[in-house]
């Protein structure tokens, strides 16, 4: 049953990552990987919220498996982040590569904390 919950979440998260990335990237005329940045930050916020909700409220553990592991695991992408950063660096866009690393880490951690903080304000 646990595996099916993770698979069900991933079945939604993976296509949503692709569609979101394409939608956002088509609207920016820069080398910065805005699509990947967006899905990673949004996924981190959702994961922070779900993690806080499952520990602070009577939210069942299966929600963590479905949304946290399955959906957020498929929505966010460390491999694409790494690949795009490496491509930027190899093309000589070293500043943009460094900016991508710093901004992605800070924004993802910040959004995860924000998601957690929201749950703490809802369920003290």
DADAJO-V824763 format. One record per backbone hydrogen bond with DSSP energy under -1.0 kcal/mol. CO is the residue of the C=O (numbers start at 1). NH is the residue of the N-H. If there is no record, write none. Layout:
# DADAJO-V824763
CO:NH ; CO:NH
This chain:
# DADAJO-V824763
1:5 ; 2:6 ; 3:7 ; 4:8 ; 5:9 ; 6:10 ; 7:11 ; 9:13 ; 10:14 ; 12:16 ; 13:17 ; 14:18 ; 15:19 ; 16:20 ; 17:21 ; 18:22 ; 19:23 ; 20:24 ; 21:25 ; 22:26 ; 24:27 ; 25:28 ; 32:34 ; 33:37 ; 34:38 ; 35:39 ; 36:40 ; 37:41 ; 38:42 ; 39:43 ; 40:44 ; 41:45 ; 42:46 ; 43:47 ; 44:48 ; 45:49 ; 46:50 ; 47:51 ; 48:52 ; 49:53 ; 50:54 ; 51:55 ; 52:56 ; 53:57 ; 60:63 ; 61:65 ; 62:66 ; 63:67 ; 64:69 ; 65:70 ; 66:71 ; 67:72 ; 70:74 ; 71:75 ; 72:76 ; 77:81 ; 78:82 ; 79:83 ; 80:84 ; 81:85 ; 82:86 ; 83:87 ; 84:88 ; 85:89 ; 86:90 ; 87:91 ; 88:93 ; 89:92 ; 92:94 ; 93:97 ; 94:98 ; 95:99 ; 96:100 ; 97:101 ; 98:102 ; 99:103 ; 100:104 ; 101:105 ; 102:106 ; 103:107 ; 104:108 ; 105:109 ; 106:110 ; 107:111 ; 108:112 ; 109:113 ; 110:114 ; 111:115 ; 112:116 ; 113:117 ; 114:118 ; 115:119 ; 116:120 ; 117:121 ; 118:122 ; 119:123
